[in-house]
Amino acid sequence: VAAALDLPEILARRARAAAEKLRSTDDRKLLLALRRFGHDWPGKPAEVTGRFRGLGEWMVACQSAFFQIQYERRGRATWLLHKVAFGPYDWTQIQAIEVMCRLAAEGVDREVILHDLAQGLTTFRLETAIPAACALAAVSPTSNEVVTAVRSLLAEDHDPVDRLCLVEALAVCAPKQALEYESFLRDL
């Protein structure tokens, strides 16, 4: 699946096939597999010779493939995605959150996913919270819970780039409230 990362149609087809093969696999086993592989993914197949050569590129491709498979598992994947999103900090947290947002946007466990992510937004490390706020704002632009969580993050002291990203998320879900940060934006 990871070999097709830059070929969306093939990626989706392969991820669906893998999701079907995993249909009866216990989510706990999949979670253990993700944690076991962690940062030590299988070797590259011949079809990717000459690609994914940079430091960590193959690892990121494998992680992205894992989460694309979870997306294709639809509602069956929400438990696993929740465990990764709310588990110990790792690079994979934001990938799980983004897949949860994609599923919520399509109506899969929408209310539960959006509520849980909005409630958890202020508990994530900043490097997860900022992209999570943007993903949530895009999926649920009228959610008071998301607005409250983003405003809570904005109340903290952040560097200007992080603050700008949070204002951007707020502008998506509460444009009038984002105007409160106009002087901050002018001073950039």
N, C-alpha and C positions, 0 to 999 in steps of 0.2 A: 504494500500500500504506500509506504513512504517513498518508494521510487517514483511514484506518479504525482508527487507533491505539486509540481508546477504544471500539471496537466489536469485541470479541474474535472473534466468529464470522466477520464479514466480513474482519477482518484475517487470520485463518488461511486463509480461502479465497483471498484475493488473494495472500498470501505463497506459498501452494502453487502458484498459477498462475505467479507470477513465478519461483519455483524451477524449475518445469518448463521455462519459456522459457530459463532459464540452464543447463539440463542439460548442454549441450555447451560451455559457456563455460569457458575455462581459468581456474583459480583465481588465477593470477598477474594476469590481467586484472581480476578482481574486486577483488583486493587493491589494485592500482594505482588502480582507480576509487574505492575507499574513501579511499585516501590523497589522491587528486587532489581529491575533493570536500571532504575534511577538514572544514572548517567553512564551506564555501560550497556549500550544497545548492541544488538547483533551486528555482525559484519555486513558490509555493503554488498548487495547482489551485483552480478556482472552487468546488468542493464544500467547501472548508474556509474559505470567506470568513467572517470574524468569529471564527475559532478560531486557536489557536497564535499569539497576538498578543504574548506576552511575549518579552523578550529571550532568544534562543536556543531558544525552544520548538519552532519548526519544524525547526531543526537536530537537536534531540534526537529529535523524531518521525521524521525521516528516518533517523537512526542506528538507532533502535529498529526501524524497518521493515527496514533492511538486515540486521540480526541476526535478525529473525523469518524473513526469507527464508532465511538460512543455516540456521536451525533446521529449516526445511522441507526443505532439501537433505539433511538427515540426515548420514550418514557421508561423503558427498561433500564436506562442508564442513569436516571436521576439520582438514585441512591449513591452510586459510585462517584458521580460528578460532585455531589454535595460533600462527600467525604474528602475529596481532593481540595475543593474550594475552601472548606472550613478546617482543613487539617493543618499540620505544621507548614510554615512558609516554605515554598519551593517555587521554582520557575513555572511549574505546571499549574499552579493555582489559577493564574489568569486565564490559561487555556480552558480549564474546567468552567470558569465563570462565563467566558465568552460562549462556550457551547450551551451552557444553561440559558443564557440570554437568547441565543438563536432558537432554542427549543421553545422558550417562553413566547417569543415573537410569533411562533407558529401555533401557539395555543396549547402546547404540551405542558401540563402542570403550571400554567402561567401564574396564577395568583400565589401559589406556594413558593415558586421559584423567586418571583419578584419580591415578595414579602421577606423571605429569608435573606436574600442578597442585600436588600435595602437595610434591614436590621443589622446585618453583619458588616456593612460597608465601613463603619468607623472602627471596626476591630482589626481590619486587615492592615498589613504593613503598607506604607505609602506607595511603594512601587507596585503593589497590587491594587490598592484602593483607587488610584487615579484612573487607570484604564477600566477598572470595574465600574466606576462612576460614569464614565463616558458610555460604556456598553449598556448600563442600566438606563441612562437618560435616553438613549436612542430607542430602546425597546418600550419604555414606559414614560413617555414625555409629560404625562399629566399626573404622575404619582406624587402625592404629598409626602409619602415615606421617602422617596428618592430625594426630593427637594430638601427635606429636613436633614437627611444624612449628608448630602453635599454641603449644605450650609454649615453643618457641624464641622465638617472637615475644613471648610474655609475659615472658620473661627480660630483655627490653630495657626501657628506661625510656620509658614512654608517659604521656600525660595520662590522667586518670581515665576520661574518656568512651571513649577508644580502648581502654583496658585492660578496661573493662566489656564492650565488644563482643567482645573476644577471650576473656574468661572465659565469656561466653554461648556462643561457638562451642565452647569446651572442654566446657562443661556438656552440650552435645548429644552429643558423641562420647566423653566420658570423665567422667561425672557425679561419680564418686568423686574423681578428680583435681581437678576444679573446686572441691571442698570446701576445698582448700588455700587458696583465695582468699576464704574466708568473712569473715575479719577485714577484708580490703580492702572487701568489699561492705558490711559493717556501718558502716565509716567513711565511706561516701559521703554 
